Amino acid sequence: MAQIPILSGRDVVTVFAKVGWQIVRQRGSHMIMVKSGHMATLSVPEHREVSRGTLRSLIRCSGLTVEEFVALVDE
């Protein structure tokens, strides 16, 4: 099982953008992302470090596996 990396909120948004997620709005320190065909929305905190538990939850909601997400980070 791949280790979840420590990333900033902007880095997380960049990775999700690679698979079709788009920022639709931002309120305060949270960026809301949507993807056509998905019911879920992702609320990514714009912090210097997104905690591993929060990131794991975002990955799960996006429909990706941790391994797929880590592979996208390494691209």
N, CA, C and O atoms as a GROMACS GRO file, in nm:
protein
  300
    1MET      N    1   0.084  -0.118   0.000
    1MET     CA    2   0.000   0.000   0.000
    1MET      C    3   0.088   0.124   0.000
    1MET      O    4   0.184   0.132   0.077
    2ALA      N    5   0.057   0.218  -0.084
    2ALA     CA    6   0.138   0.338  -0.100
    2ALA      C    7   0.118   0.433   0.019
    2ALA      O    8   0.009   0.443   0.074
    3GLN      N    9   0.224   0.501   0.055
    3GLN     CA   10   0.220   0.601   0.162
    3GLN      C   11   0.159   0.729   0.106
    3GLN      O   12   0.197   0.774  -0.002
    4ILE      N   13   0.066   0.788   0.180
    4ILE     CA   14   0.005   0.913   0.136
    4ILE      C   15   0.105   1.026   0.159
    4ILE      O   16   0.152   1.044   0.272
    5PRO      N   17   0.137   1.103   0.056
    5PRO     CA   18   0.236   1.211   0.072
    5PRO      C   19   0.176   1.332   0.144
    5PRO      O   20   0.054   1.349   0.149
    6ILE      N   21   0.264   1.414   0.198
    6ILE     CA   22   0.223   1.541   0.256
    6ILE      C   23   0.229   1.644   0.144
    6ILE      O   24   0.336   1.669   0.088
    7LEU      N   25   0.115   1.705   0.110
    7LEU     CA   26   0.107   1.802   0.002
    7LEU      C   27   0.034   1.926   0.049
    7LEU      O   28  -0.042   1.923   0.146
    8SER      N   29   0.059   2.036  -0.020
    8SER     CA   30  -0.017   2.158   0.007
    8SER      C   31  -0.152   2.147  -0.063
    8SER      O   32  -0.172   2.062  -0.150
    9GLY      N   33  -0.244   2.234  -0.025
    9GLY     CA   34  -0.376   2.234  -0.088
    9GLY      C   35  -0.368   2.260  -0.237
    9GLY      O   36  -0.439   2.197  -0.315
   10ARG      N   37  -0.282   2.352  -0.278
   10ARG     CA   38  -0.267   2.382  -0.421
   10ARG      C   39  -0.211   2.262  -0.498
   10ARG      O   40  -0.251   2.238  -0.612
   11ASP      N   41  -0.119   2.187  -0.436
   11ASP     CA   42  -0.065   2.067  -0.501
   11ASP      C   43  -0.174   1.960  -0.517
   11ASP      O   44  -0.179   1.892  -0.619
   12VAL      N   45  -0.259   1.946  -0.416
   12VAL     CA   46  -0.369   1.850  -0.424
   12VAL      C   47  -0.464   1.887  -0.537
   12VAL      O   48  -0.508   1.800  -0.612
   13VAL      N   49  -0.496   2.016  -0.550
   13VAL     CA   50  -0.583   2.063  -0.658
   13VAL      C   51  -0.520   2.033  -0.794
   13VAL      O   52  -0.590   1.993  -0.887
   14THR      N   53  -0.390   2.053  -0.806
   14THR     CA   54  -0.320   2.026  -0.932
   14THR      C   55  -0.331   1.879  -0.970
   14THR      O   56  -0.353   1.847  -1.087
   15VAL      N   57  -0.316   1.790  -0.872
   15VAL     CA   58  -0.325   1.646  -0.901
   15VAL      C   59  -0.467   1.610  -0.944
   15VAL      O   60  -0.484   1.537  -1.041
   16PHE      N   61  -0.568   1.659  -0.873
   16PHE     CA   62  -0.706   1.627  -0.910
   16PHE      C   63  -0.742   1.688  -1.046
   16PHE      O   64  -0.824   1.631  -1.119
   17ALA      N   65  -0.684   1.801  -1.081
   17ALA     CA   66  -0.710   1.862  -1.212
   17ALA      C   67  -0.660   1.773  -1.326
   17ALA      O   68  -0.714   1.778  -1.436
   18LYS      N   69  -0.557   1.693  -1.301
   18LYS     CA   70  -0.504   1.603  -1.404
   18LYS      C   71  -0.606   1.498  -1.446
   18LYS      O   72  -0.599   1.445  -1.557
   19VAL      N   73  -0.702   1.467  -1.358
   19VAL     CA   74  -0.802   1.364  -1.391
   19VAL      C   75  -0.941   1.424  -1.412
   19VAL      O   76  -1.041   1.353  -1.406
   20GLY      N   77  -0.947   1.555  -1.436
   20GLY     CA   78  -1.073   1.616  -1.478
   20GLY      C   79  -1.150   1.696  -1.375
   20GLY      O   80  -1.256   1.749  -1.407
   21TRP      N   81  -1.102   1.706  -1.252
   21TRP     CA   82  -1.170   1.787  -1.151
   21TRP      C   83  -1.138   1.934  -1.174
   21TRP      O   84  -1.026   1.968  -1.212
   22GLN      N   85  -1.236   2.021  -1.153
   22GLN     CA   86  -1.219   2.165  -1.176
   22GLN      C   87  -1.264   2.243  -1.053
   22GLN      O   88  -1.359   2.205  -0.985
   23ILE      N   89  -1.194   2.353  -1.026
   23ILE     CA   90  -1.236   2.443  -0.919
   23ILE      C   91  -1.353   2.524  -0.971
   23ILE      O   92  -1.344   2.588  -1.076
   24VAL      N   93  -1.465   2.523  -0.896
   24VAL     CA   94  -1.581   2.601  -0.936
   24VAL      C   95  -1.600   2.724  -0.849
   24VAL      O   96  -1.658   2.824  -0.892
   25ARG      N   97  -1.550   2.717  -0.726
   25ARG     CA   98  -1.560   2.834  -0.639
   25ARG      C   99  -1.465   2.816  -0.522
   25ARG      O  100  -1.415   2.707  -0.495
   26GLN      N  101  -1.442   2.927  -0.453
   26GLN     CA  102  -1.362   2.925  -0.332
   26GLN      C  103  -1.424   3.018  -0.230
   26GLN      O  104  -1.459   3.132  -0.262
   27ARG      N  105  -1.437   2.970  -0.110
   27ARG     CA  106  -1.489   3.053  -0.003
   27ARG      C  107  -1.392   3.037   0.114
   27ARG      O  108  -1.377   2.928   0.169
   28GLY      N  109  -1.329   3.146   0.151
   28GLY     CA  110  -1.230   3.137   0.258
   28GLY      C  111  -1.113   3.054   0.215
   28GLY      O  112  -1.054   3.077   0.109
   29SER      N  113  -1.079   2.955   0.296
   29SER     CA  114  -0.961   2.874   0.266
   29SER      C  115  -0.995   2.739   0.205
   29SER      O  116  -0.911   2.650   0.205
   30HIS      N  117  -1.116   2.722   0.152
   30HIS     CA  118  -1.154   2.594   0.092
   30HIS      C  119  -1.191   2.612  -0.054
   30HIS      O  120  -1.273   2.697  -0.090
   31MET      N  121  -1.129   2.529  -0.138
   31MET     CA  122  -1.156   2.529  -0.281
   31MET      C  123  -1.251   2.413  -0.312
   31MET      O  124  -1.224   2.299  -0.274
   32ILE      N  125  -1.360   2.442  -0.379
   32ILE     CA  126  -1.461   2.342  -0.411
   32ILE      C  127  -1.438   2.295  -0.554
   32ILE      O  128  -1.435   2.375  -0.648
   33MET      N  129  -1.423   2.164  -0.570
   33MET     CA  130  -1.397   2.106  -0.702
   33MET      C  131  -1.512   2.013  -0.741
   33MET      O  132  -1.568   1.944  -0.656
   34VAL      N  133  -1.545   2.013  -0.869
   34VAL     CA  134  -1.647   1.923  -0.923
   34VAL      C  135  -1.592   1.855  -1.048
   34VAL      O  136  -1.496   1.901  -1.110
   35LYS      N  137  -1.657   1.744  -1.083
   35LYS     CA  138  -1.620   1.672  -1.205
   35LYS      C  139  -1.748   1.625  -1.271
   35LYS      O  140  -1.837   1.572  -1.205
   36SER      N  141  -1.758   1.644  -1.398
   36SER     CA  142  -1.874   1.602  -1.474
   36SER      C  143  -1.892   1.450  -1.458
   36SER      O  144  -1.798   1.373  -1.474
   37GLY      N  145  -2.014   1.410  -1.426
   37GLY     CA  146  -2.044   1.269  -1.409
   37GLY      C  147  -2.031   1.218  -1.267
   37GLY      O  148  -2.064   1.102  -1.241
   38HIS      N  149  -1.984   1.302  -1.174
   38HIS     CA  150  -1.971   1.263  -1.033
   38HIS      C  151  -2.068   1.342  -0.948
   38HIS      O  152  -2.084   1.462  -0.966
   39MET      N  153  -2.134   1.275  -0.856
   39MET     CA  154  -2.225   1.343  -0.764
   39MET      C  155  -2.147   1.417  -0.655
   39MET      O  156  -2.193   1.519  -0.604
   40ALA      N  157  -2.030   1.366  -0.621
   40ALA     CA  158  -1.953   1.422  -0.510
   40ALA      C  159  -1.886   1.553  -0.550
   40ALA      O  160  -1.854   1.575  -0.666
   41THR      N  161  -1.865   1.638  -0.451
   41THR     CA  162  -1.779   1.755  -0.467
   41THR      C  163  -1.664   1.739  -0.370
   41THR      O  164  -1.678   1.677  -0.265
   42LEU      N  165  -1.550   1.794  -0.406
   42LEU     CA  166  -1.434   1.789  -0.318
   42LEU      C  167  -1.410   1.926  -0.259
   42LEU      O  168  -1.406   2.026  -0.332
   43SER      N  169  -1.394   1.933  -0.129
   43SER     CA  170  -1.365   2.058  -0.060
   43SER      C  171  -1.221   2.050  -0.011
   43SER      O  172  -1.193   1.992   0.093
   44VAL      N  173  -1.130   2.109  -0.088
   44VAL     CA  174  -0.987   2.101  -0.060
   44VAL      C  175  -0.943   2.223   0.020
   44VAL      O  176  -0.960   2.336  -0.027
   45PRO      N  177  -0.888   2.203   0.140
   45PRO     CA  178  -0.842   2.317   0.218
   45PRO      C  179  -0.714   2.375   0.159
   45PRO      O  180  -0.623   2.301   0.120
   46GLU      N  181  -0.706   2.505   0.152
   46GLU     CA  182  -0.586   2.570   0.097
   46GLU      C  183  -0.488   2.596   0.213
   46GLU      O  184  -0.468   2.710   0.255
   47HIS      N  185  -0.429   2.487   0.261
   47HIS     CA  186  -0.333   2.493   0.370
   47HIS      C  187  -0.195   2.457   0.318
   47HIS      O  188  -0.180   2.400   0.210
   48ARG      N  189  -0.094   2.491   0.397
   48ARG     CA  190   0.043   2.453   0.358
   48ARG      C  191   0.058   2.302   0.354
   48ARG      O  192   0.127   2.249   0.267
   49GLU      N  193  -0.005   2.234   0.449
   49GLU     CA  194  -0.003   2.088   0.452
   49GLU      C  195  -0.145   2.037   0.477
   49GLU      O  196  -0.208   2.073   0.576
   50VAL      N  197  -0.193   1.953   0.386
   50VAL     CA  198  -0.323   1.889   0.405
   50VAL      C  199  -0.296   1.761   0.483
   50VAL      O  200  -0.210   1.682   0.444
   51SER      N  201  -0.368   1.739   0.592
   51SER     CA  202  -0.343   1.622   0.674
   51SER      C  203  -0.372   1.494   0.595
   51SER      O  204  -0.452   1.493   0.502
   52ARG      N  205  -0.303   1.388   0.634
   52ARG     CA  206  -0.316   1.261   0.561
   52ARG      C  207  -0.458   1.206   0.566
   52ARG      O  208  -0.506   1.150   0.467
   53GLY      N  209  -0.526   1.221   0.679
   53GLY     CA  210  -0.663   1.171   0.690
   53GLY      C  211  -0.758   1.246   0.598
   53GLY      O  212  -0.844   1.185   0.535
   54THR      N  213  -0.742   1.378   0.591
   54THR     CA  214  -0.824   1.460   0.500
   54THR      C  215  -0.796   1.422   0.356
   54THR      O  216  -0.889   1.409   0.276
   55LEU      N  217  -0.669   1.405   0.323
   55LEU     CA  218  -0.632   1.370   0.186
   55LEU      C  219  -0.686   1.232   0.149
   55LEU      O  220  -0.732   1.212   0.037
   56ARG      N  221  -0.679   1.137   0.242
   56ARG     CA  222  -0.732   1.003   0.215
   56ARG      C  223  -0.882   1.010   0.187
   56ARG      O  224  -0.932   0.940   0.098
   57SER      N  225  -0.954   1.092   0.262
   57SER     CA  226  -1.097   1.108   0.241
   57SER      C  227  -1.126   1.171   0.105
   57SER      O  228  -1.218   1.129   0.035
   58LEU      N  229  -1.047   1.271   0.066
   58LEU     CA  230  -1.065   1.334  -0.065
   58LEU      C  231  -1.038   1.235  -0.177
   58LEU      O  232  -1.111   1.233  -0.277
   59ILE      N  233  -0.935   1.154  -0.162
   59ILE     CA  234  -0.902   1.054  -0.264
   59ILE      C  235  -1.017   0.955  -0.278
   59ILE      O  236  -1.056   0.920  -0.389
   60ARG      N  237  -1.071   0.909  -0.165
   60ARG     CA  238  -1.182   0.813  -0.166
   60ARG      C  239  -1.304   0.874  -0.236
   60ARG      O  240  -1.368   0.807  -0.317
   61CYS      N  241  -1.336   0.999  -0.204
   61CYS     CA  242  -1.452   1.065  -0.265
   61CYS      C  243  -1.434   1.087  -0.414
   61CYS      O  244  -1.532   1.091  -0.489
   62SER      N  245  -1.310   1.102  -0.457
   62SER     CA  246  -1.284   1.129  -0.599
   62SER      C  247  -1.296   1.004  -0.686
   62SER      O  248  -1.303   1.014  -0.808
   63GLY      N  249  -1.297   0.888  -0.623
   63GLY     CA  250  -1.306   0.764  -0.700
   63GLY      C  251  -1.171   0.705  -0.735
   63GLY      O  252  -1.164   0.604  -0.806
   64LEU      N  253  -1.064   0.766  -0.688
   64LEU     CA  254  -0.929   0.715  -0.713
   64LEU      C  255  -0.887   0.625  -0.599
   64LEU      O  256  -0.946   0.627  -0.491
   65THR      N  257  -0.784   0.545  -0.624
   65THR     CA  258  -0.719   0.472  -0.516
   65THR      C  259  -0.596   0.552  -0.473
   65THR      O  260  -0.552   0.643  -0.544
   66VAL      N  261  -0.543   0.519  -0.357
   66VAL     CA  262  -0.424   0.588  -0.309
   66VAL      C  263  -0.308   0.567  -0.407
   66VAL      O  264  -0.231   0.660  -0.434
   67GLU      N  265  -0.296   0.447  -0.460
   67GLU     CA  266  -0.188   0.417  -0.555
   67GLU      C  267  -0.200   0.502  -0.682
   67GLU      O  268  -0.100   0.553  -0.732
   68GLU      N  269  -0.322   0.517  -0.733
   68GLU     CA  270  -0.344   0.599  -0.853
   68GLU      C  271  -0.310   0.745  -0.824
   68GLU      O  272  -0.248   0.812  -0.906
   69PHE      N  273  -0.349   0.793  -0.706
   69PHE     CA  274  -0.322   0.933  -0.668
   69PHE      C  275  -0.171   0.956  -0.658
   69PHE      O  276  -0.120   1.055  -0.709
   70VAL      N  277  -0.100   0.864  -0.591
   70VAL     CA  278   0.045   0.878  -0.575
   70VAL      C  279   0.114   0.876  -0.712
   70VAL      O  280   0.210   0.949  -0.733
   71ALA      N  281   0.066   0.791  -0.803
   71ALA     CA  282   0.122   0.788  -0.938
   71ALA      C  283   0.104   0.921  -1.009
   71ALA      O  284   0.193   0.965  -1.082
   72LEU      N  285  -0.012   0.986  -0.989
   72LEU     CA  286  -0.035   1.116  -1.050
   72LEU      C  287   0.054   1.224  -0.989
   72LEU      O  288   0.095   1.317  -1.058
   73VAL      N  289   0.083   1.213  -0.860
   73VAL     CA  290   0.173   1.308  -0.795
   73VAL      C  291   0.312   1.299  -0.856
   73VAL      O  292   0.378   1.400  -0.877
   74ASP      N  293   0.355   1.176  -0.886
   74ASP     CA  294   0.491   1.153  -0.938
   74ASP      C  295   0.507   1.190  -1.083
   74ASP      O  296   0.620   1.197  -1.132
   75GLU      N  297   0.398   1.216  -1.155
   75GLU     CA  298   0.407   1.253  -1.298
   75GLU      C  299   0.472   1.387  -1.315
   75GLU      O  300   0.488   1.434  -1.428
   0.00000   0.00000   0.00000
